[in-house]
Amino acid sequence: MKLNRKIFLGLGVALIAIQFIRPAKNDSPVGAADLAAVYAPPAEVRQLLATACYDCHSNRTRYLWYAQVQPVGWWLAKHINDGKDELNFSEFGDYTAHFRARKLRALSDEVTGRSMPLKSYTWIHRDAKLTAAQIKLLADWAEALAETIEPETEE
């Protein structure tokens, strides 16, 4: 019984200690290269992007209480960094035209295929769960913008 008590006490101390090791927050100011600054999407599209995409795909994350609890905060930081590596709306204007068009088409495919936003995200962020009409609006907007940036050529 003494061994179990020592193990639980050790785990408790470790859990408390890791609370002081926190990842950097993802909360840079919105810059001139942000998608919304470069292309000025319609208000409804802008709201959808902010609600369903920007937490993981921009330099501006809305943090909820659970992000303060480690190791959950570490997992979220890795998830956000992975999302930004794939597509960062805060740096969208710095991408090449070809890359922007490709990412917009991928955005359309991801939301249409319901791969994005992730189910693990919408489970907690209910407002990020997109309706069929919102998916269509976002996908159509992304496809149309991609076409204005770089028209697809038929071969």
Buried (B, 14 or more C-beta within 10 A) or exposed (E): EEEEEEEEEEEEEEEEEBEEEEBEEBEEEBEEBBBBBBBEBEEEBBEBBBBBBBBBBBBBBEBEEEBEEBEEBBEBBEBBBEBBEEBBBBBBBEBEEEBBBBBBBBBBBBBBEEEBBBEEBBEEBEEBBBEEEBBEBBBEBBBEBBEEBBEEEEE
